[in-house]
Amino acid sequence: MSTNNLSYNDQGGPDSAVEVGQETTPTSSTTGAAFGLFSTDFKKNDDLKEMLESNKESMKLEAMKRIVGLIAKGKNASELFPAVVKNVASKNLELKKLVYVYLVRYAEEQQDLALLSISTFQRALKDSNQLIRASALRVLSSVRVPIIVPIMMLAIKEAATDLSPYVRKTAAHAIQKLYSLDPDQKEHLIDVIEKLLRDKSTLVAGSVVMAFEEVCPDRIDLIHKNFRKLCNLLVDVEEWGQVVIINMLTRYARTQFTSPWKGDAIFEGSMAHAFYDSDEERKAHSNSEPYIMDPDHRLLLRSTKPLLQSRNTAVVMSVAQLYWHLAPKHEVSIVTKSLVRLLRSHREVQYIVLQNIATMSIQKKSMFEPYMKSFYVRSTDATHIKILKLEILTNLANEANISTILREFQTYVKSQDKVFAAATVQAIGRCATNITEVTDTCLNGLVLLLSNRDETVVAESVVVIKKLLQTQPTQHSDIIKHMAKLFDNITVPMARASILWLIGEYCEHVPKIAPDVLRKMAKSFTTEEDIVKLQIVNLAAKLYLTNSKQTKLLTQYILNLGKYDQNYDIRDRTRFIRQLIVPNEKSGALAKYARRILLAPKPAPVLESAFKDRDRFQLGTLSHTLNAKAVGYLELSDWQTVAPDQSVRNVEVVEQSKEWVPSSAKESVKSGDKFYSDEEGDEGSPCNSTEDGKSTSSSEASTSETESEEESSSQSGSGSEESEESSSHSHSDSSKKKKFQQKKTKNKGSDSDEENDCAKVGVSSPTHSSEDSSSSSSDDSTSHSESDSGGHQEKWSKAKPKVVQKTKNEITLLDLDDFSPDPRISTKSCVLSPSLLSDLDGLSLSSSPSIVQVSSQAFVPMKSHELLHRMTGKGLAAQYHFSRQPSIYGNGMVAVQLNFTNTSERTLEHIHIGEKSGQNIHGFNNIENLEPNASVAVSIGIDFKDSTQAANFQLCTKDDKFSVSIQPAVGELLLPVTMTEQDFQKEQGSSEA
């Protein structure tokens, strides 16, 4: 290849050009050659060819290292293929490994040259080194030429019976490549998969299950005999193999077990009748059949539970989806803490985990409510992460936590991220729709957002308000009027169109404003966006039907403008409206029903979560992430109504082992206590030390089993497979358990009696321990989630979860009248010492009048604070300010002046203070009548109890009640006194003492 024919990309850009320029000088030493290690200079490639053709093995090895370095850097080294393939038969082991690495990369591109070395690869399949045999099979399967399919099939069959588990693993990988090359070989490949599924090595398990999923995922019958073995080996399989096996077993379980979610299902652990059960309840319990979980179903759940502590996020996510799709509902919460832990990982992991949590939180809010703070948005989060957290918080909202969530939302609305702020407005709308107690509060808060500087927030607020008003339009005509006044300042097309739709839909509630809005729109019709023009035409048609005297000419003018508009949708809409509402000779029978068509009541829209329909896909899959069925997605089948025969998973035992084998250690652990015991937080407990010993024995047994694998397979192939199948069976005779228990007791002769008791528990009957442990696992995990570290864990693990009772002082609904920092949040106690306040109070009034004298106010600010907005108060506006005068109602009270104004067009009657919470409040006399546009000032006294906590009470009229609060500043609680410097120092010293 000449240099003139090279493209810019082949040379690697300007950086490569610099390297080429630096290395054009001739070099004669090895140091000079090493200078351009990763260069793409083609003289250097010629040198590499010469080195590969050299008689010295060291030169060839050096050349291959540099070539592999080029590949690792992403450079194209395909032109060296002829020189490299010549060394495929080298006797140097290190050189041959590097050659195979190169061939795996380029064999598919250089198929003709690779075919010349097929005989060499076949000879390498008989090599004594397992790495060479595996590499040869990997290269052979990478040559994607249909003519060598028989050779590949023969090589895979031989490798499947190889003594090395690494070679058998490579054979499992080659099965998938051969199937994609020639699907007609499916039946032969299934035979190989069936043989590899019986393999005892954990190294092979993940790869062969992946081949099973690619080639024959519908052949569930191949899994029956290997189900229990895969469950037992799962903990020791490599991490990515665990993911594949768990996903496959999830599908398998849905086809072989009955649903544990039946409404009338009763677990064995809950069959004991309560002491106070009525006779009817006892009869109901006796008539309903108890749900008895299949032992293999329980085995699967118990085998995957320890993997929740895996460091691999994909493994944790796989176990979580398995529990979500297979576990009883009261056990699903086990995965919550592990999923929340994954939120500390990278943002890519966060995105996937949050998507799955969003789907889960729709159906089971109780799972994630204790961890609600983990979903609070951080300023450093990416936009897509913020929106997902917002979605989860909205799903978790209920009557108990809505005040906290709305307080978070009012902060999010102020975010500089416009997309996130708009999504927050939508979330507030969803909360208002789902929780009727806060609908009015949210609606008033959204109205205040209409004066926001950000157009995106304003536009989104208008759209949400439009949807909320459809639920109760007659009660909010003031809001429609307010939006009409702000119409000129709103520029976002969707927001303008929403306001016009509202005015047209409820034009009868605003008969004076609607025609004026139509007049303004007629002037600017030609400059509006298409979506706004369509709503202008609709508004004109509705006003023509309801108020034709004022709007007839305006409607005809707008219809004439729309008739010649550039957009054909607007032209069509205009012609349709004209024929519908303007009667003429050509009008058909449809014109009689114009009012019923245009002014028909519309159902209120339902604000739903975007993740509502994603549960149709299996959690953790690409299809769930995309919300669309991806290629290769395998749907979960429905639960079986009648359980299939479970004997198909039984493995016949031909020959019993006469001596103790390591697999019995696994048996004892499997039949013992749960992985997560109630005392797992107490590291010093003897039970834990015994459990650790058992788990250690299990791991040692697995290791020794793997190490002795090759010898057993070479000496007694069939016998070893049968003995392994028998050891993987979940039931064993009691004599073997007793022997294993005696061996443990002998090895730990110095242990205490308590440790021996724990060991006895570890070898209890699996039939009862599995069911009992499952029935208490959810309660235990719940108590652990609230426990502290260290010695407190044991105490908390035995306690029931606390139910937090709300006090009367707590505000359950958030007042969104003002999106400023919440005034109900109390200030730190160090700002004002209660003892100092009490000393001042005593000095000023009783103890030493000659020393301390109450002085007059030096400055009284006239600034007033809003207590009740006129729209929230339905015409009643209230403001307050601190007069800084001694209260006439008591020495401990603070005087506050209230100013009431009636901004409505009707007389307000019987204004008074209603329910009070917390502080002692001395109210004012009832205001019998307050005329329109009239104002009145009254005074009240509040005992803040030397605290900056807000005083909460209700302002009531004859028809309504409004919750308000007054937040005092620290200075308003102090009493001004005069004393000498000596007395001040004396009092200061006594207070410090």
C-alpha positions, 0 to 999 in steps of 0.5 A: 500500500502506498502512502499516497493512497492513505486517508486522513483517518488512516494516518490517525490525524495530526497527532500521528503526522507528528509521530511520523515526522519524528520517526523518519530518521533512520534508527539502527538501535533497539532504543530508536525502535522503541521510540515509536512504539505506537506509531503508524509510520509505515516504514515502522510497519515494514520493520515489524514485518522484518522482525516477524520474519526473523529467526530470533524468537525474541524479535518476533515476540517484541514485534507481536507486543507492539502490534497488540499495542497498536490494536489496544490503541485502536490503530489498524494493523490488518496489513500485518495479517500475512506476516502474523499468521505465519507464526501461528505454529510457533513453539513459543507459548507466549508468542503463540498466545499473542498471535491468537489474540491478533487472529481473533481480532482480524480473522473475520476481516481476513477470512481467506488468509485465515482459512489457510491456517485451519489445519494449524488450528485443528492441531492446536485443539489437541495441544497439552496447554489448555490456554492454547486449546481454548484460543484455537477454538476461539479463533476457529469460531471467529472465522465466519465462513460457512464452508468450515461449519462442520469443522467448527461443530466437531471442534465444539463437541470435542471441547465440550468434553475437555478436561479443562473447565476453561476450554468447556467455557470457550466451547459454550461461547463458540456455540453462540457464534456457530448458531448465528453463522448457521441456524440449521445446526440448532439441533446438534447444538442443543445436544451440546448445550444439554451436556454442558448444562450437566457440568459441575464447574462454576466456570462453565455455568454462566456461559452455557446458560447464555448459550441456552438463552441464545439458541433454545430459550423455549426448551425449559425441559433442559433446565429441570434436572439442573435447576437445583444445581444452578441454584446451589452454584449461583453464589460461586459463579462469576458476576456476569454469569450470575446475571444471566442465570438469574434472568433465566431462572426468573423465566423458568420459575414463572412457568413451573410454580403457582403465583404467591400473590393470590388474594386468598393465599395464606402462608403456612406461617400465618395459619396459627389463629390469633387469640381474639379471632372471631368465629367467622374469621376462624371459619374463613381460615378453615375454608380457604386453602393455605398457599404452600410454596414449592420447596424449589421456589423457596430454594431459588429465593433463598439462593439469590438473597445473599447476592443483594450484597454483591459489589456488581450493580447488575447482579443486585438489579437482577436479584431485585427484579427476581424478587419483584416478579417471583417473591410473595408481596410481603418479602419484596421489601427485602430488596429496597435497601440494596436498590437505594445503596446503588444510588450512590454509584455513577449517574449511568447506574443511577438512571437505570436503578431510578427507572426501575424504582419509579415503576416499582413505587407506583404499585408498592409505595410502602417499599420506598417511603422510609427512604424518601430522603434518598430521592431528594434532588441534589444540585449536582444531579443531571437533568434526567436524574432530577426528573426521575427523582421527581417522578418517584417523589410524586409517586410516594406522595400521600396525605401524611408526607405531602407537606414535606414533598410540596416544600421540596417542590417549592424549592425545585421551582426556583431551579435554574434548570428550566426543564426540571422547573417545568417538570416540577410544576407538572408534579405539583399538578399530579399531587393536586389531582391525586390528593384532594386535600391539597388541591386548592393549596396547590392551585393557589400556589400555581396561580402565584407562579404566573407572575414568575420571570421564567416563561417556561414555568409560567407556561407550564403553570398555565397548562397545569392550572387548565387541567385542574380547573376542569375538575371544578370550574365554577369555584374558580372564576377569579382565577380565570379572570386573573389569567385573562389579565396576565394574557398580554404578558405571556408569550409562550404559544402553548400557554396562550392557547390554554388560556384561550381554551379556558376562557372559551370553555367557561365563557359563561362564567366570565361574560364581561371578559371573554368578548374583550379578549376576543377583540384583542385576539382579532387584532393580533390574529395574523401574528399568532402561532398556529396553535393559538389561531386554532383556539382563537377560532374556537373562542369566536365560535363559542362566543357566537353561540352564547353572546352573539350580540357582542361578538357576531361581527368579531366572529365574522372578521376572524373567520374571514382572516382564517379563510385565507390563512397559510396553514391548511388546518386553520383554513379547514377549521374555519370553513367547518366552523362557519358552516356549523354556526352560521345558518344558511341555505347550504347548512345541513342538519348538523347546524342544529346541534352546534351548541351541543357539539361545541359546548359539550361538557368535557371530562377532566384529564387524568394526570398519570405517571409516565411509568404507569405502563412500563410494568408490562416489561421485565424490570432491568431489561432494555425494553423496560428502559426504552419502554418499547420491545427490543430485539431478543426480548423474552416476555415473562409468562403468566403464573401457572394456575395448576402447579406442574409436576415437581418430580421432574426436577428430582435427580435419581441417586444411583450410588451413595457416597460412603464417606463424608464429601464437601458437598454435604457442607453445602447441604447443611448450610442450605437447610440451616438458618437464613443468610440474614439472621436476626442477630447479624448486626451483632458481630460478637454473638456466638451464633454468628461465629457458627454461621461464619464457620458454616459458610466458610466450610461451604466455600472450602467445599466448593473450592475442593470440589472444583480442584478435584474436578479434572481427576474425577472426570478423567477417572470416573466420568459418569459416576462423578456426574451422578454423585454430583447430581445426588449431592445437589439434591436438596434432601439428604438422610439424617445420618449424614447430617449427624456425621457432619454435625459431629465433625464440626463439634470435634473441630470446635471442641473449645466452643461454649454450649451456646455455640453448640446450640447454634450449630444444632440450629444450623442442621435443623430440618429444612422443611420447617426452617425454610418456611419459618425463616421466610415468614419473618424475613420481611419484618426483620429487614424492616427493623434492620432498616431503622437500626443504628450501628454497633451495639444498638442493632440487636435492640432495634432488630427485635423491636417493631417499626415505630408508627410516628404520630402527628402532633396537633402542632404539625402542619399537614398541608403546605401553604403555597401562597408564597414560594419563599423559605418556609416561615414555620421552620424554627430558628436554631435555639442558640440564637436566643437563650430562653433563660436570658428571656426569663431573666429579663422578664423578671428584672423588668417587672418584679425583682429590682425596679430601681436597677431595671426600667422598661424603656420606650421603643426607639424604632417601630417599623411600619412594614407589614407582612402578608397573612392572607392573600386575597385570592386564597381568602376569596376576597378577604386580604389580611396583613399583620405587623408588630406594633412593639407596644406592651400587650393589653392582654398579658405581660407574656404576650406580644402585641400584633396588629391585623389589617383586614381588607375586603377586595370582593364585590360582596359583604363579608360577614362574621370575621373571627379567629377559629381553631388555634394550635400550639401557642396561646392566642388572645383574639379580637372581637368578631367583625360582623360586617366588612363592606366591599373595598372597606378595611378594618384594623384589630389587635391580638396578643400572642404568647410565643413562649420565648420561641420563634416557632410560628403561631398557627390559627384559622381566620374564619368568615361566615362561609370559609376557613383559612389556615394562616401563620405568624412568624416572629423575628427574634427581636420582636420577643425581647423587652427593651429595658434600661440599666447602668453599665455596672448592673448590666455587667453584674446581670451578665456575670450571674447569667453566665454562672 
